Structure formats: C-alpha cells, structure tokens
Amino acid sequence: MRKIICLILLIYCTNSINAQTSFNIDLSSPGATNGFGMIRITNPSTLGTKVGGGDINYDEIAGRPFFNDKWMPAVLILTGNMSLKLDKVKLNLYTAEILYVDSTGKEMSAGAGIIKKIFFLDPKDSSKTIAVFQKITGVEDKPQGAFIQLLNSGKIELLKLTQVVLHDGGYDALRGKNNYSFQSKITYYILNDGVVSPLKAANKDDVTALVPPNAAAQTWLDANKNKLKNEADIVGYLAYYNTNN
C-alpha cells in the first residue's frame, strides 16, 4: 500500500494535473488544450501491433476487463507529451493496454509504456471529457503499470484505482477446461495538497476524517442530503469544498 501511495505522489509532484470529469477540450483550437500542446492527427497504426496472438481468449472468460466495453473516442497523451485523438478506443484494466481501431479498420493495441494519460470523450459531444486516466507504474503485481482514474479537479481530488485480476475457478469436467473470470478490486485515495491518503471506505466517517467539513460545508451536506456514501456524493462534496475553501 505504501508503495502505491509513493508512486501516485511522485506522479502528482512531477506532473500538474488539471483534469476533471466535466473538463472541456477544444479540438478546434488544439493550442489551448490545457497545456498539453497540439493535438496531432496521425496514423495510429504506429502505436502498437495487431491483437489476436495472445494466450487468453477473452470470450471464454467470465466478466470483462475494460473500463467500458463500448468503443469510445479519446485523446491520448503519449510519452513526450504528444497528443493524439482516436475515434474508437478501449482501456484494458487487466493488461494496462489501450485497444483502438486504426484508419484501415484493424483492431490494434498499444502498451502502457507508450501512453501516460487518456481523456475519454463524450461520443455525442467530443468537446466534453467523461473520464480521465493517468498511468502509474509498479502497482503491486502490475509491473507493466496501471491506470488510475481522476474523478475531479482542484486542491482536493478523489482518485480511483481499479485493479482487474484473472481468477482461476478450477477445472470444470463438463467443459473440459478451467473456469476463469475477471474480478475487480477498487481502491480510492484522497489527494490533498500533494499528500495522498487511502480512503478506507466510501462513507461519511472516512471521508470527513480526511476532509473535515467546516460549518458552511456541513450546512451544504445537510441541505443537499449528501451522506457521502458513494462516489458521486464524495465528488460533489469535494467540488463544493474546493470552490468554497
């Protein structure tokens, strides 16, 4: 756990993070994309190799390892801070790979070593971002790296790490093979002024222990019947707290 916290802290100390779930990217004016530079539309086939030669057939595994099973438009921030917009992208949380469809219609993959940040865009309005992920390295048994989701922006932020593992359910004599399934473990963190603290659970006691409400914030929580019992509640509270403190 300490190793994960140190890695996340290192990223935030060396990279200025301004992403949020309501973040807007003006693709018609790439020079204004929050300091990430020009969005260059290039041939994505240079990012990876064709999918299909792996040892695991995902169709035979229960559950899915993706952030979203649907293809979504996304802006990828590559190493070297070059930006690239693709129309069809998926994030594999098990392998930390980015799947995409290239200009010829081929399904391709790019490893975590190439991409350091992902902005998933609203399919109906590509000027709006619906999810932001940043890569961290050395996460427990994920030496290839993993992607952590940034759930809001501001002085205090909520971070979400979803670790997907492959579970072996044992041999099934009727099927003549082992039963495998993808299983997810979600861990939340609070980033407060550069200090990352694990959030034990999404509940009022644990959230307020890390971000104590003042009188005005408590009044806001009561007026909005916000119990701080889920992800949306916490994001709403932090949005209010960042704006009013």
Secondary structure, 3 states (H helix, E strand, C coil): CHHHHHHHHHHHHHCCCCCCCCCECCCCCHHHCCCCCCECCCCHHHHCEECCCCCCCHHHEECCCECCCCCEEEEEEECCCCEEEEEEEEEECCCCEEEEECCCCCEEEECCCCEEEEEEEECCEEEEEEEEEEEECCECCECCCEEEEECCCCCEEEEEEEEEEEEEEEEECCCCEEEEEEEEEEEEEEEECCEEEEECCCCHHHHHHHCCCCHHHHHHHHHCCCCCCCHHHHHHHHHHHHHHC
